[in-house]
Amino acid sequence: MTCPICEKRPPKRFCPAKGEKICAVCCGREREVTIDCLPSCSYLMAAHRYEAEHRKPIPAEEFPYRDLQVSADFVYQDWPVVTGLAHTILGFQTQDKDLHDAAAMQALEALAETYRTLGTGIYYERPPMHMRPRALYAGSANS
């Protein structure tokens, strides 16, 4: 018998999300990527615990918007905006499971640029080029 995902290795771990045994390699690679893991999965909990204990700092050159200063009260001051964006992104993701962080980031950057330009008195929209970010941008702009 082989793992139903890779069809190479013997299955050793029971995957609650798949309802069957899979190999440890596929569990590690596909966890929360192609497998919608249940929060109660012992392997998922162990992985999160390991990640928290062995967290690596983000190199300065990879940290986005490091020159942007945000106050500690930002979320509370702009609660309607933050929750509105979160609601739109989560709602979009329930419809399109292939939405990923980079696509959401492209949509948010385009939306921020549109509102920044609008603040100068000029109405100019420049939606993202790719399909998913463009669809999310359209949903966010209408919310």
Secondary structure by P-SEA (a helix, b strand, c coil): cccccccccccccccccccccccaaaaaaacccccccccccaaaaaaaaaaaaacccccccccccccccccccccccaaaaaaaaaaaaaaaaaacccccaaaaaaaaaaaaaaaaaaaacccccccccccaaaaaaaaaaac
